Amino acid sequence: MNANIGTFDRNARVTIGLALIAATLFGFIGLWGYVGFLAVVTGLTRVCPAYRFFGYSSCPVANP
């Protein structure tokens, strides 16, 4: 699979995902915070199925 998540998007997904998971573990938010795992996984793999479905990519285009 080709990566479709750029560097900024990747960093944001991992940071927000970890913050959601931490907030859930410390009891600040409900169990819905575990959705942060999706953000972390897509950030680490650099592949977002929703981006692929809509034909979007936040990766910079490589110049040949």
C-alpha positions in Angstrom: 0.0 0.0 0.0 1.2 3.5 -0.8 1.5 6.0 2.0 -1.1 8.8 1.8 -0.4 10.6 5.1 2.2 13.3 5.2 4.6 14.2 8.1 2.5 16.9 9.8 -0.7 14.7 9.5 1.2 11.7 10.8 2.6 13.6 13.9 -0.9 15.1 14.6 -2.6 11.7 14.4 -0.1 10.0 16.8 -0.1 12.9 19.3 -3.9 13.3 19.4 -4.4 9.5 19.5 -2.1 9.1 22.4 -3.7 12.0 24.2 -7.2 10.4 23.8 -5.9 7.1 25.0 -4.3 8.7 28.1 -7.4 10.8 28.8 -9.4 7.6 28.8 -7.0 5.7 31.0 -7.0 8.5 33.6 -10.8 8.8 33.6 -11.1 12.2 32.0 -13.3 10.9 29.1 -15.4 7.8 28.5 -14.5 4.7 26.6 -14.9 6.4 23.3 -11.4 7.8 23.8 -10.0 4.4 22.7 -10.8 5.5 19.2 -7.4 7.1 19.6 -5.9 3.7 18.7 -7.2 4.2 15.1 -5.4 7.5 14.9 -2.2 6.0 16.2 -2.3 3.0 13.9 -3.0 5.2 10.8 -0.3 7.6 11.8 2.3 4.9 12.3 1.4 3.0 9.1 1.0 6.3 7.1 -2.1 4.8 5.4 -5.6 6.1 5.9 -8.4 4.1 4.3 -10.7 7.2 4.3 -8.1 9.2 2.4 -7.8 6.4 -0.1 -11.6 6.1 -0.6 -11.9 9.9 -1.3 -8.7 10.0 -3.4 -6.9 12.4 -1.0 -3.3 12.4 0.0 -1.4 14.7 2.3 2.0 13.3 1.2 4.2 15.6 -0.9 4.5 14.6 -4.5 7.9 13.2 -5.4 9.5 14.9 -8.3 10.8 12.4 -11.0 
